[in-house]
Every structure is written in C-alpha cells, then in structure tokens.
Amino acid sequence: AVEPGEYLDLKWWQDLYATVTPKEKAAIKATGTIIEGIAGGFFSTARVIGFHKVIDEYPGIEI
C-alpha cells in the first residue's frame, strides 16, 4: 500500500518490481500511451525517462 505523502520516485518503483522474474516479465502484455501537459520541460523529461527505465524491462508492454 502507498502511504499518504509517499514519494513514488524511480527507486520506489524499482524496489516494488525488484522480485519480478524474467518469466513473469515476459508474461505481462499491455499497450498504452503517455499523456503529458507541456512536453520537454525538465520534470516532464525526467518523469518520462524514469518511466521508461522501469517499463522498458517488460518486453510485452508497448508504449
């Protein structure tokens, strides 16, 4: 569970999925898109880079 005020940074997501096996990663299938406000700003870019650092480890997920 996520506690109120908890910061969901890259480390939080990496820790959450640290125990997922390669077999489990391969079994996940999904498609999606990223919807942003003003693209290209520092925080927007950092958020997208962090998102991809995690999601790109799952070959069955297409963004």
mmCIF file of the N, C-alpha and C atoms, coordinates in Angstrom:
data_MODEL
# 
_entry.id   MODEL 
# 
loop_
_atom_site.group_PDB 
_atom_site.id 
_atom_site.type_symbol 
_atom_site.label_atom_id 
_atom_site.label_alt_id 
_atom_site.label_comp_id 
_atom_site.label_asym_id 
_atom_site.label_entity_id 
_atom_site.label_seq_id 
_atom_site.pdbx_PDB_ins_code 
_atom_site.Cartn_x 
_atom_site.Cartn_y 
_atom_site.Cartn_z 
_atom_site.occupancy 
_atom_site.B_iso_or_equiv 
_atom_site.pdbx_formal_charge 
_atom_site.auth_seq_id 
_atom_site.auth_comp_id 
_atom_site.auth_asym_id 
_atom_site.auth_atom_id 
_atom_site.pdbx_PDB_model_num 
ATOM 1   N N  . ALA A 1 1  ? 0.840  -1.187  0.000   1.00 0.00 ? 1  ALA A N  1 
ATOM 2   C CA . ALA A 1 1  ? 0.000  0.000   0.000   1.00 0.00 ? 1  ALA A CA 1 
ATOM 3   C C  . ALA A 1 1  ? 0.884  1.249   0.000   1.00 0.00 ? 1  ALA A C  1 
ATOM 4   N N  . VAL A 1 2  ? 0.382  2.271   -0.607  1.00 0.00 ? 2  VAL A N  1 
ATOM 5   C CA . VAL A 1 2  ? 1.089  3.546   -0.659  1.00 0.00 ? 2  VAL A CA 1 
ATOM 6   C C  . VAL A 1 2  ? 0.558  4.432   0.467   1.00 0.00 ? 2  VAL A C  1 
ATOM 7   N N  . GLU A 1 3  ? 1.460  4.937   1.260   1.00 0.00 ? 3  GLU A N  1 
ATOM 8   C CA . GLU A 1 3  ? 1.091  5.817   2.368   1.00 0.00 ? 3  GLU A CA 1 
ATOM 9   C C  . GLU A 1 3  ? 0.847  7.233   1.848   1.00 0.00 ? 3  GLU A C  1 
ATOM 10  N N  . PRO A 1 4  ? -0.091 7.975   2.446   1.00 0.00 ? 4  PRO A N  1 
ATOM 11  C CA . PRO A 1 4  ? -0.296 9.372   2.039   1.00 0.00 ? 4  PRO A CA 1 
ATOM 12  C C  . PRO A 1 4  ? 1.019  10.151  2.130   1.00 0.00 ? 4  PRO A C  1 
ATOM 13  N N  . GLY A 1 5  ? 1.311  10.905  1.093   1.00 0.00 ? 5  GLY A N  1 
ATOM 14  C CA . GLY A 1 5  ? 2.522  11.712  1.066   1.00 0.00 ? 5  GLY A CA 1 
ATOM 15  C C  . GLY A 1 5  ? 3.769  10.955  0.635   1.00 0.00 ? 5  GLY A C  1 
ATOM 16  N N  . GLU A 1 6  ? 3.642  9.654   0.372   1.00 0.00 ? 6  GLU A N  1 
ATOM 17  C CA . GLU A 1 6  ? 4.807  8.867   -0.043  1.00 0.00 ? 6  GLU A CA 1 
ATOM 18  C C  . GLU A 1 6  ? 5.218  9.269   -1.453  1.00 0.00 ? 6  GLU A C  1 
ATOM 19  N N  . TYR A 1 7  ? 6.514  9.436   -1.667  1.00 0.00 ? 7  TYR A N  1 
ATOM 20  C CA . TYR A 1 7  ? 7.051  9.881   -2.946  1.00 0.00 ? 7  TYR A CA 1 
ATOM 21  C C  . TYR A 1 7  ? 7.287  8.674   -3.842  1.00 0.00 ? 7  TYR A C  1 
ATOM 22  N N  . LEU A 1 8  ? 6.591  8.612   -4.975  1.00 0.00 ? 8  LEU A N  1 
ATOM 23  C CA . LEU A 1 8  ? 6.706  7.480   -5.892  1.00 0.00 ? 8  LEU A CA 1 
ATOM 24  C C  . LEU A 1 8  ? 7.792  7.765   -6.928  1.00 0.00 ? 8  LEU A C  1 
ATOM 25  N N  . ASP A 1 9  ? 9.031  7.790   -6.464  1.00 0.00 ? 9  ASP A N  1 
ATOM 26  C CA . ASP A 1 9  ? 10.159 8.066   -7.341  1.00 0.00 ? 9  ASP A CA 1 
ATOM 27  C C  . ASP A 1 9  ? 10.634 6.780   -8.015  1.00 0.00 ? 9  ASP A C  1 
ATOM 28  N N  . LEU A 1 10 ? 11.663 6.900   -8.814  1.00 0.00 ? 10 LEU A N  1 
ATOM 29  C CA . LEU A 1 10 ? 12.191 5.750   -9.547  1.00 0.00 ? 10 LEU A CA 1 
ATOM 30  C C  . LEU A 1 10 ? 12.590 4.624   -8.605  1.00 0.00 ? 10 LEU A C  1 
ATOM 31  N N  . LYS A 1 11 ? 13.239 4.943   -7.511  1.00 0.00 ? 11 LYS A N  1 
ATOM 32  C CA . LYS A 1 11 ? 13.655 3.915   -6.556  1.00 0.00 ? 11 LYS A CA 1 
ATOM 33  C C  . LYS A 1 11 ? 12.450 3.154   -6.007  1.00 0.00 ? 11 LYS A C  1 
ATOM 34  N N  . TRP A 1 12 ? 11.368 3.845   -5.716  1.00 0.00 ? 12 TRP A N  1 
ATOM 35  C CA . TRP A 1 12 ? 10.162 3.194   -5.196  1.00 0.00 ? 12 TRP A CA 1 
ATOM 36  C C  . TRP A 1 12 ? 9.656  2.148   -6.184  1.00 0.00 ? 12 TRP A C  1 
ATOM 37  N N  . TRP A 1 13 ? 9.591  2.518   -7.466  1.00 0.00 ? 13 TRP A N  1 
ATOM 38  C CA . TRP A 1 13 ? 9.112  1.588   -8.492  1.00 0.00 ? 13 TRP A CA 1 
ATOM 39  C C  . TRP A 1 13 ? 10.097 0.442   -8.700  1.00 0.00 ? 13 TRP A C  1 
ATOM 40  N N  . GLN A 1 14 ? 11.386 0.739   -8.704  1.00 0.00 ? 14 GLN A N  1 
ATOM 41  C CA . GLN A 1 14 ? 12.383 -0.323  -8.858  1.00 0.00 ? 14 GLN A CA 1 
ATOM 42  C C  . GLN A 1 14 ? 12.301 -1.312  -7.703  1.00 0.00 ? 14 GLN A C  1 
ATOM 43  N N  . ASP A 1 15 ? 12.136 -0.817  -6.498  1.00 0.00 ? 15 ASP A N  1 
ATOM 44  C CA . ASP A 1 15 ? 12.010 -1.704  -5.338  1.00 0.00 ? 15 ASP A CA 1 
ATOM 45  C C  . ASP A 1 15 ? 10.742 -2.548  -5.425  1.00 0.00 ? 15 ASP A C  1 
ATOM 46  N N  . LEU A 1 16 ? 9.652  -1.963  -5.868  1.00 0.00 ? 16 LEU A N  1 
ATOM 47  C CA . LEU A 1 16 ? 8.385  -2.677  -5.977  1.00 0.00 ? 16 LEU A CA 1 
ATOM 48  C C  . LEU A 1 16 ? 8.495  -3.873  -6.920  1.00 0.00 ? 16 LEU A C  1 
ATOM 49  N N  . TYR A 1 17 ? 9.183  -3.695  -8.036  1.00 0.00 ? 17 TYR A N  1 
ATOM 50  C CA . TYR A 1 17 ? 9.265  -4.742  -9.047  1.00 0.00 ? 17 TYR A CA 1 
ATOM 51  C C  . TYR A 1 17 ? 10.585 -5.510  -9.029  1.00 0.00 ? 17 TYR A C  1 
ATOM 52  N N  . ALA A 1 18 ? 11.386 -5.331  -8.007  1.00 0.00 ? 18 ALA A N  1 
ATOM 53  C CA . ALA A 1 18 ? 12.706 -5.969  -7.935  1.00 0.00 ? 18 ALA A CA 1 
ATOM 54  C C  . ALA A 1 18 ? 12.634 -7.494  -7.922  1.00 0.00 ? 18 ALA A C  1 
ATOM 55  N N  . THR A 1 19 ? 11.559 -8.061  -7.410  1.00 0.00 ? 19 THR A N  1 
ATOM 56  C CA . THR A 1 19 ? 11.474 -9.519  -7.290  1.00 0.00 ? 19 THR A CA 1 
ATOM 57  C C  . THR A 1 19 ? 10.741 -10.183 -8.448  1.00 0.00 ? 19 THR A C  1 
ATOM 58  N N  . VAL A 1 20 ? 10.330 -9.410  -9.445  1.00 0.00 ? 20 VAL A N  1 
ATOM 59  C CA . VAL A 1 20 ? 9.643  -9.984  -10.599 1.00 0.00 ? 20 VAL A CA 1 
ATOM 60  C C  . VAL A 1 20 ? 10.660 -10.744 -11.445 1.00 0.00 ? 20 VAL A C  1 
ATOM 61  N N  . THR A 1 21 ? 10.350 -11.995 -11.753 1.00 0.00 ? 21 THR A N  1 
ATOM 62  C CA . THR A 1 21 ? 11.271 -12.838 -12.517 1.00 0.00 ? 21 THR A CA 1 
ATOM 63  C C  . THR A 1 21 ? 11.180 -12.522 -14.009 1.00 0.00 ? 21 THR A C  1 
ATOM 64  N N  . PRO A 1 22 ? 12.205 -12.880 -14.791 1.00 0.00 ? 22 PRO A N  1 
ATOM 65  C CA . PRO A 1 22 ? 12.129 -12.686 -16.241 1.00 0.00 ? 22 PRO A CA 1 
ATOM 66  C C  . PRO A 1 22 ? 10.913 -13.393 -16.857 1.00 0.00 ? 22 PRO A C  1 
ATOM 67  N N  . LYS A 1 23 ? 10.562 -14.548 -16.340 1.00 0.00 ? 23 LYS A N  1 
ATOM 68  C CA . LYS A 1 23 ? 9.392  -15.280 -16.851 1.00 0.00 ? 23 LYS A CA 1 
ATOM 69  C C  . LYS A 1 23 ? 8.110  -14.484 -16.593 1.00 0.00 ? 23 LYS A C  1 
ATOM 70  N N  . GLU A 1 24 ? 7.996  -13.902 -15.402 1.00 0.00 ? 24 GLU A N  1 
ATOM 71  C CA . GLU A 1 24 ? 6.824  -13.080 -15.083 1.00 0.00 ? 24 GLU A CA 1 
ATOM 72  C C  . GLU A 1 24 ? 6.788  -11.821 -15.944 1.00 0.00 ? 24 GLU A C  1 
ATOM 73  N N  . LYS A 1 25 ? 7.948  -11.206 -16.168 1.00 0.00 ? 25 LYS A N  1 
ATOM 74  C CA . LYS A 1 25 ? 8.012  -10.013 -17.015 1.00 0.00 ? 25 LYS A CA 1 
ATOM 75  C C  . LYS A 1 25 ? 7.548  -10.330 -18.428 1.00 0.00 ? 25 LYS A C  1 
ATOM 76  N N  . ALA A 1 26 ? 7.972  -11.477 -18.963 1.00 0.00 ? 26 ALA A N  1 
ATOM 77  C CA . ALA A 1 26 ? 7.615  -11.865 -20.326 1.00 0.00 ? 26 ALA A CA 1 
ATOM 78  C C  . ALA A 1 26 ? 6.123  -12.154 -20.461 1.00 0.00 ? 26 ALA A C  1 
ATOM 79  N N  . ALA A 1 27 ? 5.476  -12.545 -19.371 1.00 0.00 ? 27 ALA A N  1 
ATOM 80  C CA . ALA A 1 27 ? 4.056  -12.894 -19.411 1.00 0.00 ? 27 ALA A CA 1 
ATOM 81  C C  . ALA A 1 27 ? 3.141  -11.669 -19.406 1.00 0.00 ? 27 ALA A C  1 
ATOM 82  N N  . ILE A 1 28 ? 3.673  -10.509 -19.055 1.00 0.00 ? 28 ILE A N  1 
ATOM 83  C CA . ILE A 1 28 ? 2.854  -9.294  -18.980 1.00 0.00 ? 28 ILE A CA 1 
ATOM 84  C C  . ILE A 1 28 ? 2.690  -8.717  -20.380 1.00 0.00 ? 28 ILE A C  1 
ATOM 85  N N  . LYS A 1 29 ? 1.445  -8.495  -20.778 1.00 0.00 ? 29 LYS A N  1 
ATOM 86  C CA . LYS A 1 29 ? 1.137  -7.926  -22.094 1.00 0.00 ? 29 LYS A CA 1 
ATOM 87  C C  . LYS A 1 29 ? 0.247  -6.708  -21.894 1.00 0.00 ? 29 LYS A C  1 
ATOM 88  N N  . ALA A 1 30 ? 0.618  -5.591  -22.505 1.00 0.00 ? 30 ALA A N  1 
ATOM 89  C CA . ALA A 1 30 ? -0.177 -4.369  -22.382 1.00 0.00 ? 30 ALA A CA 1 
ATOM 90  C C  . ALA A 1 30 ? 0.224  -3.372  -23.456 1.00 0.00 ? 30 ALA A C  1 
ATOM 91  N N  . THR A 1 31 ? -0.676 -2.476  -23.774 1.00 0.00 ? 31 THR A N  1 
ATOM 92  C CA . THR A 1 31 ? -0.368 -1.332  -24.633 1.00 0.00 ? 31 THR A CA 1 
ATOM 93  C C  . THR A 1 31 ? -0.861 -0.081  -23.913 1.00 0.00 ? 31 THR A C  1 
ATOM 94  N N  . GLY A 1 32 ? -0.211 1.033   -24.189 1.00 0.00 ? 32 GLY A N  1 
ATOM 95  C CA . GLY A 1 32 ? -0.615 2.275   -23.544 1.00 0.00 ? 32 GLY A CA 1 
ATOM 96  C C  . GLY A 1 32 ? 0.042  3.465   -24.207 1.00 0.00 ? 32 GLY A C  1 
ATOM 97  N N  . THR A 1 33 ? -0.200 4.609   -23.642 1.00 0.00 ? 33 THR A N  1 
ATOM 98  C CA . THR A 1 33 ? 0.363  5.844   -24.160 1.00 0.00 ? 33 THR A CA 1 
ATOM 99  C C  . THR A 1 33 ? 0.712  6.766   -22.994 1.00 0.00 ? 33 THR A C  1 
ATOM 100 N N  . ILE A 1 34 ? 1.549  7.729   -23.251 1.00 0.00 ? 34 ILE A N  1 
ATOM 101 C CA . ILE A 1 34 ? 1.904  8.733   -22.250 1.00 0.00 ? 34 ILE A CA 1 
ATOM 102 C C  . ILE A 1 34 ? 1.217  10.030  -22.650 1.00 0.00 ? 34 ILE A C  1 
ATOM 103 N N  . ILE A 1 35 ? 0.417  10.565  -21.740 1.00 0.00 ? 35 ILE A N  1 
ATOM 104 C CA . ILE A 1 35 ? -0.246 11.848  -21.975 1.00 0.00 ? 35 ILE A CA 1 
ATOM 105 C C  . ILE A 1 35 ? 0.388  12.860  -21.029 1.00 0.00 ? 35 ILE A C  1 
ATOM 106 N N  . GLU A 1 36 ? 0.902  13.940  -21.598 1.00 0.00 ? 36 GLU A N  1 
ATOM 107 C CA . GLU A 1 36 ? 1.580  14.960  -20.796 1.00 0.00 ? 36 GLU A CA 1 
ATOM 108 C C  . GLU A 1 36 ? 0.944  16.321  -21.032 1.00 0.00 ? 36 GLU A C  1 
ATOM 109 N N  . GLY A 1 37 ? 1.310  17.237  -20.195 1.00 0.00 ? 37 GLY A N  1 
ATOM 110 C CA . GLY A 1 37 ? 0.966  18.636  -20.426 1.00 0.00 ? 37 GLY A CA 1 
ATOM 111 C C  . GLY A 1 37 ? 1.984  19.191  -21.417 1.00 0.00 ? 37 GLY A C  1 
ATOM 112 N N  . ILE A 1 38 ? 2.825  20.091  -20.959 1.00 0.00 ? 38 ILE A N  1 
ATOM 113 C CA . ILE A 1 38 ? 3.858  20.675  -21.816 1.00 0.00 ? 38 ILE A CA 1 
ATOM 114 C C  . ILE A 1 38 ? 5.056  19.736  -21.828 1.00 0.00 ? 38 ILE A C  1 
ATOM 115 N N  . ALA A 1 39 ? 5.306  19.129  -22.975 1.00 0.00 ? 39 ALA A N  1 
ATOM 116 C CA . ALA A 1 39 ? 6.417  18.182  -23.098 1.00 0.00 ? 39 ALA A CA 1 
ATOM 117 C C  . ALA A 1 39 ? 7.741  18.927  -23.224 1.00 0.00 ? 39 ALA A C  1 
ATOM 118 N N  . GLY A 1 40 ? 8.798  18.293  -22.744 1.00 0.00 ? 40 GLY A N  1 
ATOM 119 C CA . GLY A 1 40 ? 10.134 18.830  -22.938 1.00 0.00 ? 40 GLY A CA 1 
ATOM 120 C C  . GLY A 1 40 ? 10.702 19.605  -21.772 1.00 0.00 ? 40 GLY A C  1 
ATOM 121 N N  . GLY A 1 41 ? 9.893  19.914  -20.778 1.00 0.00 ? 41 GLY A N  1 
ATOM 122 C CA . GLY A 1 41 ? 10.406 20.578  -19.588 1.00 0.00 ? 41 GLY A CA 1 
ATOM 123 C C  . GLY A 1 41 ? 11.235 19.606  -18.763 1.00 0.00 ? 41 GLY A C  1 
ATOM 124 N N  . PHE A 1 42 ? 12.017 20.131  -17.840 1.00 0.00 ? 42 PHE A N  1 
ATOM 125 C CA . PHE A 1 42 ? 12.907 19.285  -17.040 1.00 0.00 ? 42 PHE A CA 1 
ATOM 126 C C  . PHE A 1 42 ? 12.157 18.164  -16.337 1.00 0.00 ? 42 PHE A C  1 
ATOM 127 N N  . PHE A 1 43 ? 11.089 18.503  -15.611 1.00 0.00 ? 43 PHE A N  1 
ATOM 128 C CA . PHE A 1 43 ? 10.377 17.488  -14.835 1.00 0.00 ? 43 PHE A CA 1 
ATOM 129 C C  . PHE A 1 43 ? 9.649  16.503  -15.736 1.00 0.00 ? 43 PHE A C  1 
ATOM 130 N N  . SER A 1 44 ? 9.105  16.995  -16.834 1.00 0.00 ? 44 SER A N  1 
ATOM 131 C CA . SER A 1 44 ? 8.440  16.119  -17.795 1.00 0.00 ? 44 SER A CA 1 
ATOM 132 C C  . SER A 1 44 ? 9.430  15.111  -18.366 1.00 0.00 ? 44 SER A C  1 
ATOM 133 N N  . THR A 1 45 ? 10.582 15.593  -18.772 1.00 0.00 ? 45 THR A N  1 
ATOM 134 C CA . THR A 1 45 ? 11.610 14.723  -19.337 1.00 0.00 ? 45 THR A CA 1 
ATOM 135 C C  . THR A 1 45 ? 12.103 13.716  -18.304 1.00 0.00 ? 45 THR A C  1 
ATOM 136 N N  . ALA A 1 46 ? 12.351 14.156  -17.088 1.00 0.00 ? 46 ALA A N  1 
ATOM 137 C CA . ALA A 1 46 ? 12.816 13.255  -16.026 1.00 0.00 ? 46 ALA A CA 1 
ATOM 138 C C  . ALA A 1 46 ? 11.778 12.181  -15.723 1.00 0.00 ? 46 ALA A C  1 
ATOM 139 N N  . ARG A 1 47 ? 10.509 12.568  -15.703 1.00 0.00 ? 47 ARG A N  1 
ATOM 140 C CA . ARG A 1 47 ? 9.428  11.623  -15.430 1.00 0.00 ? 47 ARG A CA 1 
ATOM 141 C C  . ARG A 1 47 ? 9.354  10.548  -16.520 1.00 0.00 ? 47 ARG A C  1 
ATOM 142 N N  . VAL A 1 48 ? 9.439  10.963  -17.783 1.00 0.00 ? 48 VAL A N  1 
ATOM 143 C CA . VAL A 1 48 ? 9.365  10.016  -18.899 1.00 0.00 ? 48 VAL A CA 1 
ATOM 144 C C  . VAL A 1 48 ? 10.584 9.097   -18.908 1.00 0.00 ? 48 VAL A C  1 
ATOM 145 N N  . ILE A 1 49 ? 11.762 9.636   -18.650 1.00 0.00 ? 49 ILE A N  1 
ATOM 146 C CA . ILE A 1 49 ? 12.977 8.810   -18.592 1.00 0.00 ? 49 ILE A CA 1 
ATOM 147 C C  . ILE A 1 49 ? 12.859 7.785   -17.471 1.00 0.00 ? 49 ILE A C  1 
ATOM 148 N N  . GLY A 1 50 ? 12.413 8.205   -16.304 1.00 0.00 ? 50 GLY A N  1 
ATOM 149 C CA . GLY A 1 50 ? 12.233 7.287   -15.186 1.00 0.00 ? 50 GLY A CA 1 
ATOM 150 C C  . GLY A 1 50 ? 11.211 6.217   -15.490 1.00 0.00 ? 50 GLY A C  1 
ATOM 151 N N  . PHE A 1 51 ? 10.118 6.601   -16.118 1.00 0.00 ? 51 PHE A N  1 
ATOM 152 C CA . PHE A 1 51 ? 9.078  5.652   -16.514 1.00 0.00 ? 51 PHE A CA 1 
ATOM 153 C C  . PHE A 1 51 ? 9.656  4.589   -17.436 1.00 0.00 ? 51 PHE A C  1 
ATOM 154 N N  . HIS A 1 52 ? 10.406 5.019   -18.443 1.00 0.00 ? 52 HIS A N  1 
ATOM 155 C CA . HIS A 1 52 ? 10.975 4.073   -19.404 1.00 0.00 ? 52 HIS A CA 1 
ATOM 156 C C  . HIS A 1 52 ? 12.060 3.186   -18.792 1.00 0.00 ? 52 HIS A C  1 
ATOM 157 N N  . LYS A 1 53 ? 12.794 3.684   -17.801 1.00 0.00 ? 53 LYS A N  1 
ATOM 158 C CA . LYS A 1 53 ? 13.806 2.848   -17.144 1.00 0.00 ? 53 LYS A CA 1 
ATOM 159 C C  . LYS A 1 53 ? 13.170 1.615   -16.530 1.00 0.00 ? 53 LYS A C  1 
ATOM 160 N N  . VAL A 1 54 ? 11.940 1.746   -16.068 1.00 0.00 ? 54 VAL A N  1 
ATOM 161 C CA . VAL A 1 54 ? 11.236 0.611   -15.475 1.00 0.00 ? 54 VAL A CA 1 
ATOM 162 C C  . VAL A 1 54 ? 10.480 -0.172  -16.539 1.00 0.00 ? 54 VAL A C  1 
ATOM 163 N N  . ILE A 1 55 ? 9.663  0.487   -17.317 1.00 0.00 ? 55 ILE A N  1 
ATOM 164 C CA . ILE A 1 55 ? 8.742  -0.184  -18.231 1.00 0.00 ? 55 ILE A CA 1 
ATOM 165 C C  . ILE A 1 55 ? 9.462  -0.879  -19.384 1.00 0.00 ? 55 ILE A C  1 
ATOM 166 N N  . ASP A 1 56 ? 10.623 -0.380  -19.779 1.00 0.00 ? 56 ASP A N  1 
ATOM 167 C CA . ASP A 1 56 ? 11.353 -0.992  -20.891 1.00 0.00 ? 56 ASP A CA 1 
ATOM 168 C C  . ASP A 1 56 ? 11.901 -2.375  -20.546 1.00 0.00 ? 56 ASP A C  1 
ATOM 169 N N  . GLU A 1 57 ? 11.873 -2.743  -19.277 1.00 0.00 ? 57 GLU A N  1 
ATOM 170 C CA . GLU A 1 57 ? 12.304 -4.083  -18.871 1.00 0.00 ? 57 GLU A CA 1 
ATOM 171 C C  . GLU A 1 57 ? 11.226 -5.131  -19.131 1.00 0.00 ? 57 GLU A C  1 
ATOM 172 N N  . TYR A 1 58 ? 10.063 -4.706  -19.597 1.00 0.00 ? 58 TYR A N  1 
ATOM 173 C CA . TYR A 1 58 ? 8.933  -5.598  -19.839 1.00 0.00 ? 58 TYR A CA 1 
ATOM 174 C C  . TYR A 1 58 ? 8.656  -5.643  -21.340 1.00 0.00 ? 58 TYR A C  1 
ATOM 175 N N  . PRO A 1 59 ? 9.153  -6.667  -22.037 1.00 0.00 ? 59 PRO A N  1 
ATOM 176 C CA . PRO A 1 59 ? 9.057  -6.711  -23.493 1.00 0.00 ? 59 PRO A CA 1 
ATOM 177 C C  . PRO A 1 59 ? 7.629  -6.768  -24.032 1.00 0.00 ? 59 PRO A C  1 
ATOM 178 N N  . GLY A 1 60 ? 6.674  -7.198  -23.223 1.00 0.00 ? 60 GLY A N  1 
ATOM 179 C CA . GLY A 1 60 ? 5.294  -7.307  -23.681 1.00 0.00 ? 60 GLY A CA 1 
ATOM 180 C C  . GLY A 1 60 ? 4.485  -6.035  -23.523 1.00 0.00 ? 60 GLY A C  1 
ATOM 181 N N  . ILE A 1 61 ? 5.126  -4.951  -23.054 1.00 0.00 ? 61 ILE A N  1 
ATOM 182 C CA . ILE A 1 61 ? 4.421  -3.684  -22.877 1.00 0.00 ? 61 ILE A CA 1 
ATOM 183 C C  . ILE A 1 61 ? 4.843  -2.729  -23.983 1.00 0.00 ? 61 ILE A C  1 
ATOM 184 N N  . GLU A 1 62 ? 3.857  -2.244  -24.727 1.00 0.00 ? 62 GLU A N  1 
ATOM 185 C CA . GLU A 1 62 ? 4.116  -1.322  -25.836 1.00 0.00 ? 62 GLU A CA 1 
ATOM 186 C C  . GLU A 1 62 ? 3.557  0.049   -25.485 1.00 0.00 ? 62 GLU A C  1 
ATOM 187 N N  . ILE A 1 63 ? 4.418  1.055   -25.516 1.00 0.00 ? 63 ILE A N  1 
ATOM 188 C CA . ILE A 1 63 ? 4.001  2.434   -25.241 1.00 0.00 ? 63 ILE A CA 1 
ATOM 189 C C  . ILE A 1 63 ? 4.090  3.223   -26.523 1.00 0.00 ? 63 ILE A C  1 
# 
